Amino acid sequence: MSESLKAFGEVLKVLRKRAGLTQEQFAPMVGYSVPMAASIEQGRRLPSKTFVDRSEEVLDAFGVVRAAAKHLTRKAGLARWFEKWAELEALALTLYTFESRFVPGLLQTPAYARTLFEEQIPAMGDDQIEVHLTARMERTKILTERPHTIYSFIIEEHALRRQVCVPEAMREQIDHVLALCERRNIDIQVMPQSRGYHAGLGGPLCLLETSENAWHAYSEGQETGHMISDPKVVSILQQRYARMRAQALSVEDSVSLLREIRGAL
């Protein structure tokens, strides 16, 4: 938590109480879940522009909320090019993710994620690793804090078989993915190695639908990330993702393969 985030949260809390609202009353008025709004008030999450604007209006704050938001520092542990996507991701109605390199960040366990940060080049210091790990684990909370959001993940089989960390940690990671498969709003599919060509060979891809029903896409490479809002391009990427869902194993068959991978560790 940065001091500016904590200060913003305190300002928000004072204004909410002045308006005579509980967190349970305030959150739906600004279109957020109670845990999400509470996290912002506690200084643990960076508020989006939408949150700031809606809070300003709901709390009749005379510009105070917007003024406080101007002094917020960027979210520690997130790449600058990823910040806007992370902001939208936390509020998405629908979120689709295709990953061909490793287990997607939203599905990672602390041990798995820590290994990725520890092995990163150039090397990170211990403090940097903790900051990045905290940010990633904070992101994963949306899977449980937003039970009405529809999540779809397609993961290449080789990414699941790649032993990024020690066997014990890999078993924990696969167990975690299997547990998430049981949630009604989460579909996890595996793209099998036996599948030759498929529509995702162009690389990792994310798609999301905002509360205003607008769609955006995100693609990432080494040391760069690109958010796409052009409807024509997003439409093409939606078509590719739809084809991948048909080319990947079914959810049920994916669970069977995950259990097989788990048993081989």
Long-range contacts (C-beta under 8 A, 24 or more apart in sequence): 1-43, 1-44, 2-43, 2-72, 2-73, 2-76, 4-71, 4-72, 4-73, 5-43, 5-44, 5-45, 5-46, 5-72, 5-73, 6-43, 7-43, 7-68, 7-71, 8-40, 8-43, 8-47, 8-68, 8-69, 8-71, 8-72, 9-40, 9-41, 9-42, 9-43, 10-43, 11-64, 11-65, 11-68, 12-40, 12-41, 12-55, 12-59, 12-65, 12-68, 13-41, 15-55, 15-59, 15-61, 15-64, 15-65, 16-41, 16-59, 18-59, 19-58, 19-59, 19-60, 21-59, 26-58, 29-54, 29-58, 30-54, 30-55, 30-58, 31-91, 31-211, 32-91, 33-145, 33-146, 35-141, 35-145, 36-90, 36-145, 36-146, 39-141, 44-138, 45-90, 45-138, 46-72, 46-74, 46-75, 46-83, 46-87, 47-72, 48-87, 48-88, 48-90, 48-91, 49-87, 50-91, 50-211, 75-135, 76-131, 76-135, 77-131, 77-132, 77-133, 77-134, 77-135, 77-136, 78-135, 79-225, 81-224, 81-225, 81-226, 82-220, 82-225, 84-227, 85-206, 85-216, 85-218, 85-225, 85-227, 86-139, 88-208, 88-210, 88-216, 89-139, 89-142, 89-206, 89-208, 90-139, 90-142, 91-210, 91-211, 92-146, 92-149, 92-208, 92-209, 92-210, 93-149, 93-150, 93-208, 93-209, 93-210, 93-211, 93-213, 94-149, 94-150, 94-152, 94-207, 94-208, 94-209, 95-149, 95-150, 95-151, 95-152, 95-206, 95-207, 95-208, 95-209, 96-151, 96-152, 96-153, 96-154, 96-205, 96-206, 96-207, 96-208, 96-241, 97-151, 97-152, 97-153, 97-154, 97-205, 97-206, 98-153, 98-154, 98-155, 98-200, 98-204, 98-205, 98-206, 98-241, 98-244, 99-153, 99-154, 99-155, 99-156, 99-159, 99-204, 100-155, 100-156, 100-159, 100-191, 100-200, 100-203, 100-204, 101-159, 101-204, 102-159, 102-162, 102-164, 103-155, 103-159, 103-160, 103-164, 103-173, 103-177, 104-153, 104-155, 105-136, 105-139, 105-140, 106-139, 106-140, 106-142, 106-143, 106-151, 106-153, 107-140, 107-153, 107-176, 107-177, 107-180, 107-188, 108-136, 108-140, 108-173, 109-169, 109-172, 109-173, 109-176, 110-137, 111-165, 111-169, 111-172, 111-173, 112-164, 112-165, 112-169, 112-170, 112-172, 112-173, 113-137, 115-164, 115-165, 115-169, 116-164, 143-180, 143-183, 143-186, 147-183, 147-184, 147-185, 148-185, 149-185, 150-185, 151-185, 151-186, 151-187, 152-186, 152-187, 152-189, 152-245, 153-186, 153-187, 153-188, 153-189, 154-189, 154-190, 154-191, 154-200, 154-241, 154-244, 154-245, 154-248, 155-188, 155-189, 155-190, 155-191, 156-190, 156-191, 156-193, 156-200, 157-190, 157-191, 157-192, 157-193, 157-257, 157-261, 158-193, 160-190, 160-258, 160-261, 161-261, 163-265, 167-265, 170-265, 171-262, 171-265, 174-258, 174-261, 174-262, 174-265, 175-262, 177-258, 178-255, 178-258, 178-259, 178-262, 181-251, 181-254, 181-255, 181-258, 187-251, 188-251, 188-254, 188-255, 188-258, 189-245, 189-248, 189-249, 189-250, 189-251, 189-254, 190-248, 190-249, 190-253, 190-254, 190-257, 190-258, 191-244, 191-247, 191-248, 191-249, 192-248, 192-249, 192-257, 195-247, 195-248, 198-243, 198-244, 198-247, 198-248, 199-240, 199-241, 199-243, 199-244, 199-247, 200-240, 200-241, 200-244, 202-240, 205-237, 205-240, 205-241, 207-234, 207-237, 207-238, 207-241
